Amino acid sequence: IFGPDFGDGAINELARILAAFRKELPEPNLTFNAGVIAGGASASIDESGNARAAGKTNIIAATAVATGDFRTLSVEQTAR
């Protein structure tokens, strides 16, 4: 695990991306939040926001998905 032959896995990569958003993209009046996250050998989030994931405890997750929201105060800020 965490080696060049296998990579970090989808769950760890998703966590890294979300943490980078929080660290590198802050600005006044911008909020974003991952409300539902699922990951494993397979993972999905349906239109109702219900997550489903399957796998084993000893695999490197192939799939990770997240849904959430971001809020801004202007059209210009949303475009950025």
mmCIF file of the N, C-alpha and C atoms, coordinates in Angstrom:
data_MODEL
# 
_entry.id   MODEL 
# 
loop_
_atom_site.group_PDB 
_atom_site.id 
_atom_site.type_symbol 
_atom_site.label_atom_id 
_atom_site.label_alt_id 
_atom_site.label_comp_id 
_atom_site.label_asym_id 
_atom_site.label_entity_id 
_atom_site.label_seq_id 
_atom_site.pdbx_PDB_ins_code 
_atom_site.Cartn_x 
_atom_site.Cartn_y 
_atom_site.Cartn_z 
_atom_site.occupancy 
_atom_site.B_iso_or_equiv 
_atom_site.pdbx_formal_charge 
_atom_site.auth_seq_id 
_atom_site.auth_comp_id 
_atom_site.auth_asym_id 
_atom_site.auth_atom_id 
_atom_site.pdbx_PDB_model_num 
ATOM 1   N N  . ILE A 1 1  ? 0.848   -1.190 0.000   1.00 0.00 ? 1  ILE A N  1 
ATOM 2   C CA . ILE A 1 1  ? 0.000   0.000  0.000   1.00 0.00 ? 1  ILE A CA 1 
ATOM 3   C C  . ILE A 1 1  ? 0.889   1.248  0.000   1.00 0.00 ? 1  ILE A C  1 
ATOM 4   N N  . PHE A 1 2  ? 0.417   2.279  -0.610  1.00 0.00 ? 2  PHE A N  1 
ATOM 5   C CA . PHE A 1 2  ? 1.111   3.561  -0.735  1.00 0.00 ? 2  PHE A CA 1 
ATOM 6   C C  . PHE A 1 2  ? 2.425   3.431  -1.487  1.00 0.00 ? 2  PHE A C  1 
ATOM 7   N N  . GLY A 1 3  ? 2.559   2.419  -2.303  1.00 0.00 ? 3  GLY A N  1 
ATOM 8   C CA . GLY A 1 3  ? 3.769   2.234  -3.089  1.00 0.00 ? 3  GLY A CA 1 
ATOM 9   C C  . GLY A 1 3  ? 3.538   2.612  -4.536  1.00 0.00 ? 3  GLY A C  1 
ATOM 10  N N  . PRO A 1 4  ? 4.607   2.741  -5.304  1.00 0.00 ? 4  PRO A N  1 
ATOM 11  C CA . PRO A 1 4  ? 4.460   3.149  -6.704  1.00 0.00 ? 4  PRO A CA 1 
ATOM 12  C C  . PRO A 1 4  ? 3.736   2.127  -7.572  1.00 0.00 ? 4  PRO A C  1 
ATOM 13  N N  . ASP A 1 5  ? 3.731   0.873  -7.169  1.00 0.00 ? 5  ASP A N  1 
ATOM 14  C CA . ASP A 1 5  ? 3.058   -0.149 -7.976  1.00 0.00 ? 5  ASP A CA 1 
ATOM 15  C C  . ASP A 1 5  ? 1.549   -0.123 -7.823  1.00 0.00 ? 5  ASP A C  1 
ATOM 16  N N  . PHE A 1 6  ? 1.045   0.362  -6.692  1.00 0.00 ? 6  PHE A N  1 
ATOM 17  C CA . PHE A 1 6  ? -0.387  0.298  -6.416  1.00 0.00 ? 6  PHE A CA 1 
ATOM 18  C C  . PHE A 1 6  ? -1.042  1.656  -6.209  1.00 0.00 ? 6  PHE A C  1 
ATOM 19  N N  . GLY A 1 7  ? -0.304  2.662  -5.865  1.00 0.00 ? 7  GLY A N  1 
ATOM 20  C CA . GLY A 1 7  ? -0.876  3.977  -5.619  1.00 0.00 ? 7  GLY A CA 1 
ATOM 21  C C  . GLY A 1 7  ? -1.493  4.070  -4.241  1.00 0.00 ? 7  GLY A C  1 
ATOM 22  N N  . ASP A 1 8  ? -2.121  5.189  -3.979  1.00 0.00 ? 8  ASP A N  1 
ATOM 23  C CA . ASP A 1 8  ? -2.673  5.472  -2.661  1.00 0.00 ? 8  ASP A CA 1 
ATOM 24  C C  . ASP A 1 8  ? -4.079  4.935  -2.461  1.00 0.00 ? 8  ASP A C  1 
ATOM 25  N N  . GLY A 1 9  ? -4.764  4.598  -3.516  1.00 0.00 ? 9  GLY A N  1 
ATOM 26  C CA . GLY A 1 9  ? -6.148  4.167  -3.423  1.00 0.00 ? 9  GLY A CA 1 
ATOM 27  C C  . GLY A 1 9  ? -7.085  5.349  -3.557  1.00 0.00 ? 9  GLY A C  1 
ATOM 28  N N  . ALA A 1 10 ? -8.264  5.073  -4.043  1.00 0.00 ? 10 ALA A N  1 
ATOM 29  C CA . ALA A 1 10 ? -9.220  6.132  -4.366  1.00 0.00 ? 10 ALA A CA 1 
ATOM 30  C C  . ALA A 1 10 ? -9.697  6.906  -3.136  1.00 0.00 ? 10 ALA A C  1 
ATOM 31  N N  . ILE A 1 11 ? -9.878  6.248  -2.009  1.00 0.00 ? 11 ILE A N  1 
ATOM 32  C CA . ILE A 1 11 ? -10.364 6.947  -0.817  1.00 0.00 ? 11 ILE A CA 1 
ATOM 33  C C  . ILE A 1 11 ? -9.315  7.934  -0.322  1.00 0.00 ? 11 ILE A C  1 
ATOM 34  N N  . ASN A 1 12 ? -8.072  7.498  -0.239  1.00 0.00 ? 12 ASN A N  1 
ATOM 35  C CA . ASN A 1 12 ? -7.014  8.402  0.213   1.00 0.00 ? 12 ASN A CA 1 
ATOM 36  C C  . ASN A 1 12 ? -6.811  9.550  -0.763  1.00 0.00 ? 12 ASN A C  1 
ATOM 37  N N  . GLU A 1 13 ? -6.915  9.291  -2.053  1.00 0.00 ? 13 GLU A N  1 
ATOM 38  C CA . GLU A 1 13 ? -6.768  10.356 -3.047  1.00 0.00 ? 13 GLU A CA 1 
ATOM 39  C C  . GLU A 1 13 ? -7.915  11.351 -2.953  1.00 0.00 ? 13 GLU A C  1 
ATOM 40  N N  . LEU A 1 14 ? -9.129  10.861 -2.762  1.00 0.00 ? 14 LEU A N  1 
ATOM 41  C CA . LEU A 1 14 ? -10.264 11.763 -2.594  1.00 0.00 ? 14 LEU A CA 1 
ATOM 42  C C  . LEU A 1 14 ? -10.081 12.636 -1.359  1.00 0.00 ? 14 LEU A C  1 
ATOM 43  N N  . ALA A 1 15 ? -9.633  12.060 -0.274  1.00 0.00 ? 15 ALA A N  1 
ATOM 44  C CA . ALA A 1 15 ? -9.379  12.831 0.949   1.00 0.00 ? 15 ALA A CA 1 
ATOM 45  C C  . ALA A 1 15 ? -8.304  13.890 0.697   1.00 0.00 ? 15 ALA A C  1 
ATOM 46  N N  . ARG A 1 16 ? -7.256  13.537 -0.046  1.00 0.00 ? 16 ARG A N  1 
ATOM 47  C CA . ARG A 1 16 ? -6.193  14.496 -0.359  1.00 0.00 ? 16 ARG A CA 1 
ATOM 48  C C  . ARG A 1 16 ? -6.738  15.664 -1.181  1.00 0.00 ? 16 ARG A C  1 
ATOM 49  N N  . ILE A 1 17 ? -7.583  15.377 -2.165  1.00 0.00 ? 17 ILE A N  1 
ATOM 50  C CA . ILE A 1 17 ? -8.156  16.425 -3.005  1.00 0.00 ? 17 ILE A CA 1 
ATOM 51  C C  . ILE A 1 17 ? -9.051  17.349 -2.188  1.00 0.00 ? 17 ILE A C  1 
ATOM 52  N N  . LEU A 1 18 ? -9.901  16.795 -1.352  1.00 0.00 ? 18 LEU A N  1 
ATOM 53  C CA . LEU A 1 18 ? -10.783 17.623 -0.531  1.00 0.00 ? 18 LEU A CA 1 
ATOM 54  C C  . LEU A 1 18 ? -9.981  18.482 0.437   1.00 0.00 ? 18 LEU A C  1 
ATOM 55  N N  . ALA A 1 19 ? -8.938  17.925 1.034   1.00 0.00 ? 19 ALA A N  1 
ATOM 56  C CA . ALA A 1 19 ? -8.087  18.702 1.943   1.00 0.00 ? 19 ALA A CA 1 
ATOM 57  C C  . ALA A 1 19 ? -7.371  19.816 1.191   1.00 0.00 ? 19 ALA A C  1 
ATOM 58  N N  . ALA A 1 20 ? -6.948  19.562 -0.054  1.00 0.00 ? 20 ALA A N  1 
ATOM 59  C CA . ALA A 1 20 ? -6.294  20.592 -0.864  1.00 0.00 ? 20 ALA A CA 1 
ATOM 60  C C  . ALA A 1 20 ? -7.267  21.718 -1.192  1.00 0.00 ? 20 ALA A C  1 
ATOM 61  N N  . PHE A 1 21 ? -8.514  21.392 -1.507  1.00 0.00 ? 21 PHE A N  1 
ATOM 62  C CA . PHE A 1 21 ? -9.512  22.435 -1.743  1.00 0.00 ? 21 PHE A CA 1 
ATOM 63  C C  . PHE A 1 21 ? -9.593  23.352 -0.531  1.00 0.00 ? 21 PHE A C  1 
ATOM 64  N N  . ARG A 1 22 ? -9.695  22.775 0.626   1.00 0.00 ? 22 ARG A N  1 
ATOM 65  C CA . ARG A 1 22 ? -9.849  23.553 1.858   1.00 0.00 ? 22 ARG A CA 1 
ATOM 66  C C  . ARG A 1 22 ? -8.620  24.417 2.129   1.00 0.00 ? 22 ARG A C  1 
ATOM 67  N N  . LYS A 1 23 ? -7.441  23.873 1.866   1.00 0.00 ? 23 LYS A N  1 
ATOM 68  C CA . LYS A 1 23 ? -6.194  24.575 2.167   1.00 0.00 ? 23 LYS A CA 1 
ATOM 69  C C  . LYS A 1 23 ? -5.826  25.611 1.107   1.00 0.00 ? 23 LYS A C  1 
ATOM 70  N N  . GLU A 1 24 ? -6.028  25.296 -0.165  1.00 0.00 ? 24 GLU A N  1 
ATOM 71  C CA . GLU A 1 24 ? -5.510  26.121 -1.249  1.00 0.00 ? 24 GLU A CA 1 
ATOM 72  C C  . GLU A 1 24 ? -6.521  27.077 -1.871  1.00 0.00 ? 24 GLU A C  1 
ATOM 73  N N  . LEU A 1 25 ? -7.810  26.892 -1.628  1.00 0.00 ? 25 LEU A N  1 
ATOM 74  C CA . LEU A 1 25 ? -8.815  27.713 -2.301  1.00 0.00 ? 25 LEU A CA 1 
ATOM 75  C C  . LEU A 1 25 ? -9.636  28.616 -1.385  1.00 0.00 ? 25 LEU A C  1 
ATOM 76  N N  . PRO A 1 26 ? -9.209  28.876 -0.155  1.00 0.00 ? 26 PRO A N  1 
ATOM 77  C CA . PRO A 1 26 ? -10.079 29.700 0.702   1.00 0.00 ? 26 PRO A CA 1 
ATOM 78  C C  . PRO A 1 26 ? -10.133 31.146 0.206   1.00 0.00 ? 26 PRO A C  1 
ATOM 79  N N  . GLU A 1 27 ? -11.281 31.737 0.329   1.00 0.00 ? 27 GLU A N  1 
ATOM 80  C CA . GLU A 1 27 ? -11.465 33.152 0.068   1.00 0.00 ? 27 GLU A CA 1 
ATOM 81  C C  . GLU A 1 27 ? -12.706 33.596 0.822   1.00 0.00 ? 27 GLU A C  1 
ATOM 82  N N  . PRO A 1 28 ? -12.829 34.877 1.086   1.00 0.00 ? 28 PRO A N  1 
ATOM 83  C CA . PRO A 1 28 ? -13.995 35.362 1.836   1.00 0.00 ? 28 PRO A CA 1 
ATOM 84  C C  . PRO A 1 28 ? -15.307 34.979 1.153   1.00 0.00 ? 28 PRO A C  1 
ATOM 85  N N  . ASN A 1 29 ? -16.267 34.614 1.949   1.00 0.00 ? 29 ASN A N  1 
ATOM 86  C CA . ASN A 1 29 ? -17.631 34.316 1.506   1.00 0.00 ? 29 ASN A CA 1 
ATOM 87  C C  . ASN A 1 29 ? -17.753 33.090 0.612   1.00 0.00 ? 29 ASN A C  1 
ATOM 88  N N  . LEU A 1 30 ? -16.767 32.216 0.616   1.00 0.00 ? 30 LEU A N  1 
ATOM 89  C CA . LEU A 1 30 ? -16.835 30.952 -0.112  1.00 0.00 ? 30 LEU A CA 1 
ATOM 90  C C  . LEU A 1 30 ? -16.879 29.822 0.902   1.00 0.00 ? 30 LEU A C  1 
ATOM 91  N N  . THR A 1 31 ? -17.866 28.970 0.771   1.00 0.00 ? 31 THR A N  1 
ATOM 92  C CA . THR A 1 31 ? -17.913 27.772 1.597   1.00 0.00 ? 31 THR A CA 1 
ATOM 93  C C  . THR A 1 31 ? -18.131 26.572 0.688   1.00 0.00 ? 31 THR A C  1 
ATOM 94  N N  . PHE A 1 32 ? -17.519 25.475 1.060   1.00 0.00 ? 32 PHE A N  1 
ATOM 95  C CA . PHE A 1 32 ? -17.792 24.225 0.356   1.00 0.00 ? 32 PHE A CA 1 
ATOM 96  C C  . PHE A 1 32 ? -17.690 23.091 1.351   1.00 0.00 ? 32 PHE A C  1 
ATOM 97  N N  . ASN A 1 33 ? -18.465 22.063 1.079   1.00 0.00 ? 33 ASN A N  1 
ATOM 98  C CA . ASN A 1 33 ? -18.574 20.966 2.010   1.00 0.00 ? 33 ASN A CA 1 
ATOM 99  C C  . ASN A 1 33 ? -18.904 19.681 1.259   1.00 0.00 ? 33 ASN A C  1 
ATOM 100 N N  . ALA A 1 34 ? -18.168 18.634 1.584   1.00 0.00 ? 34 ALA A N  1 
ATOM 101 C CA . ALA A 1 34 ? -18.526 17.305 1.086   1.00 0.00 ? 34 ALA A CA 1 
ATOM 102 C C  . ALA A 1 34 ? -19.534 16.729 2.074   1.00 0.00 ? 34 ALA A C  1 
ATOM 103 N N  . GLY A 1 35 ? -20.741 16.534 1.622   1.00 0.00 ? 35 GLY A N  1 
ATOM 104 C CA . GLY A 1 35 ? -21.799 16.073 2.512   1.00 0.00 ? 35 GLY A CA 1 
ATOM 105 C C  . GLY A 1 35 ? -21.896 14.566 2.622   1.00 0.00 ? 35 GLY A C  1 
ATOM 106 N N  . VAL A 1 36 ? -21.581 13.857 1.540   1.00 0.00 ? 36 VAL A N  1 
ATOM 107 C CA . VAL A 1 36 ? -21.640 12.396 1.524   1.00 0.00 ? 36 VAL A CA 1 
ATOM 108 C C  . VAL A 1 36 ? -20.422 11.889 0.763   1.00 0.00 ? 36 VAL A C  1 
ATOM 109 N N  . ILE A 1 37 ? -19.739 10.914 1.341   1.00 0.00 ? 37 ILE A N  1 
ATOM 110 C CA . ILE A 1 37 ? -18.573 10.289 0.708   1.00 0.00 ? 37 ILE A CA 1 
ATOM 111 C C  . ILE A 1 37 ? -18.734 8.780  0.823   1.00 0.00 ? 37 ILE A C  1 
ATOM 112 N N  . ALA A 1 38 ? -18.360 8.069  -0.242  1.00 0.00 ? 38 ALA A N  1 
ATOM 113 C CA . ALA A 1 38 ? -18.370 6.603  -0.209  1.00 0.00 ? 38 ALA A CA 1 
ATOM 114 C C  . ALA A 1 38 ? -17.165 6.102  -0.990  1.00 0.00 ? 38 ALA A C  1 
ATOM 115 N N  . GLY A 1 39 ? -16.612 4.980  -0.569  1.00 0.00 ? 39 GLY A N  1 
ATOM 116 C CA . GLY A 1 39 ? -15.479 4.432  -1.294  1.00 0.00 ? 39 GLY A CA 1 
ATOM 117 C C  . GLY A 1 39 ? -15.286 2.953  -1.016  1.00 0.00 ? 39 GLY A C  1 
ATOM 118 N N  . GLY A 1 40 ? -14.654 2.273  -1.944  1.00 0.00 ? 40 GLY A N  1 
ATOM 119 C CA . GLY A 1 40 ? -14.363 0.851  -1.806  1.00 0.00 ? 40 GLY A CA 1 
ATOM 120 C C  . GLY A 1 40 ? -14.052 0.248  -3.158  1.00 0.00 ? 40 GLY A C  1 
ATOM 121 N N  . ALA A 1 41 ? -14.246 -1.040 -3.283  1.00 0.00 ? 41 ALA A N  1 
ATOM 122 C CA . ALA A 1 41 ? -14.078 -1.691 -4.580  1.00 0.00 ? 41 ALA A CA 1 
ATOM 123 C C  . ALA A 1 41 ? -15.087 -1.125 -5.572  1.00 0.00 ? 41 ALA A C  1 
ATOM 124 N N  . SER A 1 42 ? -16.271 -0.802 -5.061  1.00 0.00 ? 42 SER A N  1 
ATOM 125 C CA . SER A 1 42 ? -17.280 -0.088 -5.839  1.00 0.00 ? 42 SER A CA 1 
ATOM 126 C C  . SER A 1 42 ? -17.966 0.886  -4.902  1.00 0.00 ? 42 SER A C  1 
ATOM 127 N N  . ALA A 1 43 ? -18.452 1.994  -5.456  1.00 0.00 ? 43 ALA A N  1 
ATOM 128 C CA . ALA A 1 43 ? -19.123 3.003  -4.636  1.00 0.00 ? 43 ALA A CA 1 
ATOM 129 C C  . ALA A 1 43 ? -20.005 3.862  -5.525  1.00 0.00 ? 43 ALA A C  1 
ATOM 130 N N  . SER A 1 44 ? -21.111 4.311  -4.959  1.00 0.00 ? 44 SER A N  1 
ATOM 131 C CA . SER A 1 44 ? -22.013 5.197  -5.696  1.00 0.00 ? 44 SER A CA 1 
ATOM 132 C C  . SER A 1 44 ? -22.830 6.015  -4.709  1.00 0.00 ? 44 SER A C  1 
ATOM 133 N N  . ILE A 1 45 ? -23.342 7.116  -5.214  1.00 0.00 ? 45 ILE A N  1 
ATOM 134 C CA . ILE A 1 45 ? -24.265 7.956  -4.457  1.00 0.00 ? 45 ILE A CA 1 
ATOM 135 C C  . ILE A 1 45 ? -25.438 8.237  -5.392  1.00 0.00 ? 45 ILE A C  1 
ATOM 136 N N  . ASP A 1 46 ? -26.639 7.896  -4.965  1.00 0.00 ? 46 ASP A N  1 
ATOM 137 C CA . ASP A 1 46 ? -27.793 8.096  -5.847  1.00 0.00 ? 46 ASP A CA 1 
ATOM 138 C C  . ASP A 1 46 ? -28.332 9.519  -5.751  1.00 0.00 ? 46 ASP A C  1 
ATOM 139 N N  . GLU A 1 47 ? -29.359 9.815  -6.555  1.00 0.00 ? 47 GLU A N  1 
ATOM 140 C CA . GLU A 1 47 ? -29.919 11.168 -6.603  1.00 0.00 ? 47 GLU A CA 1 
ATOM 141 C C  . GLU A 1 47 ? -30.482 11.636 -5.276  1.00 0.00 ? 47 GLU A C  1 
ATOM 142 N N  . SER A 1 48 ? -30.861 10.701 -4.409  1.00 0.00 ? 48 SER A N  1 
ATOM 143 C CA . SER A 1 48 ? -31.385 11.052 -3.090  1.00 0.00 ? 48 SER A CA 1 
ATOM 144 C C  . SER A 1 48 ? -30.283 11.293 -2.065  1.00 0.00 ? 48 SER A C  1 
ATOM 145 N N  . GLY A 1 49 ? -29.034 11.044 -2.461  1.00 0.00 ? 49 GLY A N  1 
ATOM 146 C CA . GLY A 1 49 ? -27.920 11.237 -1.539  1.00 0.00 ? 49 GLY A CA 1 
ATOM 147 C C  . GLY A 1 49 ? -27.568 10.001 -0.738  1.00 0.00 ? 49 GLY A C  1 
ATOM 148 N N  . ASN A 1 50 ? -28.160 8.871  -1.086  1.00 0.00 ? 50 ASN A N  1 
ATOM 149 C CA . ASN A 1 50 ? -27.848 7.632  -0.389  1.00 0.00 ? 50 ASN A CA 1 
ATOM 150 C C  . ASN A 1 50 ? -26.585 7.016  -0.976  1.00 0.00 ? 50 ASN A C  1 
ATOM 151 N N  . ALA A 1 51 ? -25.639 6.691  -0.103  1.00 0.00 ? 51 ALA A N  1 
ATOM 152 C CA . ALA A 1 51 ? -24.365 6.118  -0.541  1.00 0.00 ? 51 ALA A CA 1 
ATOM 153 C C  . ALA A 1 51 ? -24.397 4.606  -0.423  1.00 0.00 ? 51 ALA A C  1 
ATOM 154 N N  . ARG A 1 52 ? -23.673 3.967  -1.331  1.00 0.00 ? 52 ARG A N  1 
ATOM 155 C CA . ARG A 1 52 ? -23.535 2.515  -1.310  1.00 0.00 ? 52 ARG A CA 1 
ATOM 156 C C  . ARG A 1 52 ? -22.090 2.203  -1.660  1.00 0.00 ? 52 ARG A C  1 
ATOM 157 N N  . ALA A 1 53 ? -21.453 1.374  -0.847  1.00 0.00 ? 53 ALA A N  1 
ATOM 158 C CA . ALA A 1 53 ? -20.065 0.992  -1.099  1.00 0.00 ? 53 ALA A CA 1 
ATOM 159 C C  . ALA A 1 53 ? -19.888 -0.479 -0.750  1.00 0.00 ? 53 ALA A C  1 
ATOM 160 N N  . ALA A 1 54 ? -18.979 -1.124 -1.472  1.00 0.00 ? 54 ALA A N  1 
ATOM 161 C CA . ALA A 1 54 ? -18.685 -2.529 -1.211  1.00 0.00 ? 54 ALA A CA 1 
ATOM 162 C C  . ALA A 1 54 ? -17.190 -2.741 -1.354  1.00 0.00 ? 54 ALA A C  1 
ATOM 163 N N  . GLY A 1 55 ? -16.675 -3.708 -0.634  1.00 0.00 ? 55 GLY A N  1 
ATOM 164 C CA . GLY A 1 55 ? -15.256 -4.030 -0.711  1.00 0.00 ? 55 GLY A CA 1 
ATOM 165 C C  . GLY A 1 55 ? -14.863 -4.901 0.462   1.00 0.00 ? 55 GLY A C  1 
ATOM 166 N N  . LYS A 1 56 ? -13.581 -4.985 0.673   1.00 0.00 ? 56 LYS A N  1 
ATOM 167 C CA . LYS A 1 56 ? -13.040 -5.743 1.793   1.00 0.00 ? 56 LYS A CA 1 
ATOM 168 C C  . LYS A 1 56 ? -12.089 -4.828 2.556   1.00 0.00 ? 56 LYS A C  1 
ATOM 169 N N  . THR A 1 57 ? -11.749 -5.222 3.758   1.00 0.00 ? 57 THR A N  1 
ATOM 170 C CA . THR A 1 57 ? -10.869 -4.379 4.562   1.00 0.00 ? 57 THR A CA 1 
ATOM 171 C C  . THR A 1 57 ? -9.422  -4.431 4.110   1.00 0.00 ? 57 THR A C  1 
ATOM 172 N N  . ASN A 1 58 ? -9.060  -5.382 3.270   1.00 0.00 ? 58 ASN A N  1 
ATOM 173 C CA . ASN A 1 58 ? -7.659  -5.522 2.884   1.00 0.00 ? 58 ASN A CA 1 
ATOM 174 C C  . ASN A 1 58 ? -7.395  -5.198 1.412   1.00 0.00 ? 58 ASN A C  1 
ATOM 175 N N  . ILE A 1 59 ? -8.222  -4.342 0.806   1.00 0.00 ? 59 ILE A N  1 
ATOM 176 C CA . ILE A 1 59 ? -8.004  -3.953 -0.585  1.00 0.00 ? 59 ILE A CA 1 
ATOM 177 C C  . ILE A 1 59 ? -7.583  -2.493 -0.658  1.00 0.00 ? 59 ILE A C  1 
ATOM 178 N N  . ILE A 1 60 ? -7.039  -2.116 -1.787  1.00 0.00 ? 60 ILE A N  1 
ATOM 179 C CA . ILE A 1 60 ? -6.811  -0.711 -2.100  1.00 0.00 ? 60 ILE A CA 1 
ATOM 180 C C  . ILE A 1 60 ? -8.028  -0.266 -2.888  1.00 0.00 ? 60 ILE A C  1 
ATOM 181 N N  . ALA A 1 61 ? -8.775  0.658  -2.337  1.00 0.00 ? 61 ALA A N  1 
ATOM 182 C CA . ALA A 1 61 ? -10.050 1.065  -2.934  1.00 0.00 ? 61 ALA A CA 1 
ATOM 183 C C  . ALA A 1 61 ? -9.878  1.563  -4.358  1.00 0.00 ? 61 ALA A C  1 
ATOM 184 N N  . ALA A 1 62 ? -10.697 1.056  -5.248  1.00 0.00 ? 62 ALA A N  1 
ATOM 185 C CA . ALA A 1 62 ? -10.664 1.442  -6.658  1.00 0.00 ? 62 ALA A CA 1 
ATOM 186 C C  . ALA A 1 62 ? -11.535 2.658  -6.944  1.00 0.00 ? 62 ALA A C  1 
ATOM 187 N N  . THR A 1 63 ? -12.531 2.893  -6.113  1.00 0.00 ? 63 THR A N  1 
ATOM 188 C CA . THR A 1 63 ? -13.519 3.925  -6.388  1.00 0.00 ? 63 THR A CA 1 
ATOM 189 C C  . THR A 1 63 ? -13.811 4.736  -5.136  1.00 0.00 ? 63 THR A C  1 
ATOM 190 N N  . ALA A 1 64 ? -13.926 6.038  -5.318  1.00 0.00 ? 64 ALA A N  1 
ATOM 191 C CA . ALA A 1 64 ? -14.390 6.926  -4.246  1.00 0.00 ? 64 ALA A CA 1 
ATOM 192 C C  . ALA A 1 64 ? -15.208 8.029  -4.889  1.00 0.00 ? 64 ALA A C  1 
ATOM 193 N N  . VAL A 1 65 ? -16.324 8.361  -4.286  1.00 0.00 ? 65 VAL A N  1 
ATOM 194 C CA . VAL A 1 65 ? -17.205 9.407  -4.800  1.00 0.00 ? 65 VAL A CA 1 
ATOM 195 C C  . VAL A 1 65 ? -17.615 10.317 -3.659  1.00 0.00 ? 65 VAL A C  1 
ATOM 196 N N  . ALA A 1 66 ? -17.860 11.564 -3.995  1.00 0.00 ? 66 ALA A N  1 
ATOM 197 C CA . ALA A 1 66 ? -18.307 12.530 -3.002  1.00 0.00 ? 66 ALA A CA 1 
ATOM 198 C C  . ALA A 1 66 ? -19.332 13.455 -3.638  1.00 0.00 ? 66 ALA A C  1 
ATOM 199 N N  . THR A 1 67 ? -20.281 13.869 -2.855  1.00 0.00 ? 67 THR A N  1 
ATOM 200 C CA . THR A 1 67 ? -21.201 14.915 -3.278  1.00 0.00 ? 67 THR A CA 1 
ATOM 201 C C  . THR A 1 67 ? -21.174 15.988 -2.213  1.00 0.00 ? 67 THR A C  1 
ATOM 202 N N  . GLY A 1 68 ? -21.488 17.177 -2.619  1.00 0.00 ? 68 GLY A N  1 
ATOM 203 C CA . GLY A 1 68 ? -21.480 18.272 -1.661  1.00 0.00 ? 68 GLY A CA 1 
ATOM 204 C C  . GLY A 1 68 ? -22.031 19.525 -2.289  1.00 0.00 ? 68 GLY A C  1 
ATOM 205 N N  . ASP A 1 69 ? -21.593 20.640 -1.727  1.00 0.00 ? 69 ASP A N  1 
ATOM 206 C CA . ASP A 1 69 ? -22.164 21.915 -2.109  1.00 0.00 ? 69 ASP A CA 1 
ATOM 207 C C  . ASP A 1 69 ? -21.106 22.995 -1.951  1.00 0.00 ? 69 ASP A C  1 
ATOM 208 N N  . PHE A 1 70 ? -21.190 24.027 -2.767  1.00 0.00 ? 70 PHE A N  1 
ATOM 209 C CA . PHE A 1 70 ? -20.401 25.214 -2.498  1.00 0.00 ? 70 PHE A CA 1 
ATOM 210 C C  . PHE A 1 70 ? -21.310 26.422 -2.623  1.00 0.00 ? 70 PHE A C  1 
ATOM 211 N N  . ARG A 1 71 ? -20.972 27.451 -1.853  1.00 0.00 ? 71 ARG A N  1 
ATOM 212 C CA . ARG A 1 71 ? -21.795 28.655 -1.841  1.00 0.00 ? 71 ARG A CA 1 
ATOM 213 C C  . ARG A 1 71 ? -20.916 29.870 -1.995  1.00 0.00 ? 71 ARG A C  1 
ATOM 214 N N  . THR A 1 72 ? -21.412 30.820 -2.762  1.00 0.00 ? 72 THR A N  1 
ATOM 215 C CA . THR A 1 72 ? -20.709 32.075 -3.004  1.00 0.00 ? 72 THR A CA 1 
ATOM 216 C C  . THR A 1 72 ? -21.700 33.221 -2.882  1.00 0.00 ? 72 THR A C  1 
ATOM 217 N N  . LEU A 1 73 ? -21.163 34.440 -2.911  1.00 0.00 ? 73 LEU A N  1 
ATOM 218 C CA . LEU A 1 73 ? -22.038 35.601 -2.830  1.00 0.00 ? 73 LEU A CA 1 
ATOM 219 C C  . LEU A 1 73 ? -22.195 36.341 -4.150  1.00 0.00 ? 73 LEU A C  1 
ATOM 220 N N  . SER A 1 74 ? -21.457 35.911 -5.186  1.00 0.00 ? 74 SER A N  1 
ATOM 221 C CA . SER A 1 74 ? -21.574 36.614 -6.466  1.00 0.00 ? 74 SER A CA 1 
ATOM 222 C C  . SER A 1 74 ? -21.385 35.630 -7.614  1.00 0.00 ? 74 SER A C  1 
ATOM 223 N N  . VAL A 1 75 ? -21.878 36.008 -8.783  1.00 0.00 ? 75 VAL A N  1 
ATOM 224 C CA . VAL A 1 75 ? -21.714 35.217 -9.986  1.00 0.00 ? 75 VAL A CA 1 
ATOM 225 C C  . VAL A 1 75 ? -20.232 35.115 -10.346 1.00 0.00 ? 75 VAL A C  1 
ATOM 226 N N  . GLU A 1 76 ? -19.493 36.191 -10.150 1.00 0.00 ? 76 GLU A N  1 
ATOM 227 C CA . GLU A 1 76 ? -18.060 36.214 -10.448 1.00 0.00 ? 76 GLU A CA 1 
ATOM 228 C C  . GLU A 1 76 ? -17.310 35.223 -9.565  1.00 0.00 ? 76 GLU A C  1 
ATOM 229 N N  . GLN A 1 77 ? -17.649 35.173 -8.297  1.00 0.00 ? 77 GLN A N  1 
ATOM 230 C CA . GLN A 1 77 ? -16.992 34.248 -7.393  1.00 0.00 ? 77 GLN A CA 1 
ATOM 231 C C  . GLN A 1 77 ? -17.329 32.800 -7.783  1.00 0.00 ? 77 GLN A C  1 
ATOM 232 N N  . THR A 1 78 ? -18.542 32.555 -8.167  1.00 0.00 ? 78 THR A N  1 
ATOM 233 C CA . THR A 1 78 ? -18.921 31.203 -8.612  1.00 0.00 ? 78 THR A CA 1 
ATOM 234 C C  . THR A 1 78 ? -18.116 30.815 -9.857  1.00 0.00 ? 78 THR A C  1 
ATOM 235 N N  . ALA A 1 79 ? -17.946 31.716 -10.788 1.00 0.00 ? 79 ALA A N  1 
ATOM 236 C CA . ALA A 1 79 ? -17.205 31.437 -12.013 1.00 0.00 ? 79 ALA A CA 1 
ATOM 237 C C  . ALA A 1 79 ? -15.739 31.112 -11.712 1.00 0.00 ? 79 ALA A C  1 
ATOM 238 N N  . ARG A 1 80 ? -15.149 31.805 -10.723 1.00 0.00 ? 80 ARG A N  1 
ATOM 239 C CA . ARG A 1 80 ? -13.760 31.519 -10.346 1.00 0.00 ? 80 ARG A CA 1 
ATOM 240 C C  . ARG A 1 80 ? -13.635 30.121 -9.818  1.00 0.00 ? 80 ARG A C  1 
# 
